Amino acid sequence: MRRIVKTTTLGLFSTLLLGAAMLACSPGVAEAHTPWNNTERYRAPMPAQDLSLTLESPGGGSVQTYWHDGSLYAAGNNGGRYNIRLQNNTGERVEAVVTVDGRDVVSGELGNYKRQRGYVIEAYGSVVIEGFRQSLDQVAAFRFTDIGNSYSARRGSGQHVGVIGVAVFKEWQPRRRPAPTPIATRPYYEPYGGGGYDYRNEASKSAGEAAADASSPPPASAPMGAGKARTAYDDGDGYAERESPRARSNRLGTEYGESTYSSVREVSFTRKHTRRPDSLITMYYDSIEGLRARGVPVDPVYYPPYNPPTPQPFPADGERHNQYAPPPPVRRY
């Protein structure tokens, strides 16, 4: 019988925002489903509403976003600071591994959701990510900037500037032992087997429950893996390889800004699926001019006012009509 082995690792938990945390999961974990084949073509999960992604200013105002050709775009201003807000819309904890311009917001390395830490968000909770993490207490603020001054370009990966990605993982839950089915009592006078206690069925049921418990052992600890150098969504190994066809025309990136206080602490989290996320969220961003050049409808649509023609009391007063109703045209067969 194949054993299910889960990996539990330490993460970080925010002391400022309820439900904010970060953690890491180690790769190479066996699971009770079809093995992941890195040679197969990766199929991205369907977009889900389990987690919402928005950009906002430090004061709490939202950054303007647009939908275009099935993708989400945000309009930024050069020099403006922004935060990333993640809202958990489910009744269970989730982990969110976040990248900005293809760079992990925790480690600063190229995005690899299998080996890098993420923020853990409590059920129906939210977390605000204010920058690239420098320590348990400090982050480097997110600021829009030109591509050459962006953090990703200065570290040699400028081709991924202009995108924010979130890989969402659900939490592994241990299999719970089902409650025994109650046996209804019957009156003593019911004829022909009204309700005795079936010891044989009860024994077989207990044996089945014991086998089910043996198939789900408690999670075991394992060390956190180190990331490799590649890029941002998945090629089957957790790296970012795919790139938006419009990313080359990007005019804004994200700067490694000034240090600001943002405290977190470590917590434990076990991913339900260690080799693939349950959903992926992607948001592209650029300046208004850059979005307009891509064809994103950033300008309001102008509708000219409707000016109906002036009504006339006798519109046919210039012509003489028959005094009586004329016969219909000749019928043609």
Steps between C-alpha positions, in 0.01 A plus 500: 500500500638841404562724797402863497787715624446866569761762575452754776734799510532824691371825362451857620193652662424872499472675834331800338232349279292208619552197278820615325775244495773347291638154459694260282422155365760250393481323162528132425202384709304189406125539467210261444417610145649476152872590522592840364692463174725795420509400132125544461350826389394701801130576523431812698217473753177673415475851647330486838348748738644335810736795532469859380796713389490880505758780498454794731678813610645526854196707593267216401374625164478245221715517187289516184468161328362392162395173337619448143510181291451285808788659697506744792702823467587770753599861422792637699677836530879530487629559853175399667508249785257208511412199716362159405184391682399135502151410623422138591141426400492145639432351841848348535858620512687537172858575406576760232843504332536844341734630230549854367675532162583129520679546836376335818395768751653308791834370369553738208594204279332402174151367568471130586186423700614146586806610694429851624307632797158658484253694710249294700158665521239399755146403401317805359800711598727728300862609493672809359847443352689829506829406332784255444581343835837592651456335841231397747441868575585693182397514133619706202196693382339435161529807277422539132808603305650485152610158378874564533467590868272208586617236746458222246694677224786591734527132591509389137138398431351810340305291249251417777428857606132599516324198652382388844432132563339311788508120541231388748535179704233348721589343833524125551242372746544163677239240426244494778358178642128478414255493787340157558149453370251478789300179528130561550331308780193294415213373721557155653182364345601567135503159334782341297807700568404835596817651621787307639853629508701378200848435641626372165414820312635716781831309497538537121419870525764553769758318288420725203539812713835380628623445144385850402687653792815310410492643146534862624794530742577831668711749300877465525747786510749562221753775425415790273647476150699771325371675189653484153549785260229514239176698465117537605216251416538127458687279258424196712769579758346807659690760301378801305564433134192634327490864409222731391525586129446864599764509775773631267324835465487560874600846623483452879672269745520469880784652697673358808393799704566640843490278808178500698384311809298184441535233769433128453564178689533134403205260495444144377306417184461180296400529137223279373687464170872558530582478130237727347283794612124480524465822299715764331423873483675738261480879480690713245577865569633799308459873466185641344694569180639147496158343553352719228775389260407137569138564411368491857187719517624749760315801355130545568280442199347824369138482399380817320174638632192391314331789325166384360364692199252776565146360475273645229123526542431439126802322352336452158336839460691574181333222302140444383356160594192314381185598674402137553674171554646368170464134393788261570758409234413231247572153636770306320485121487 
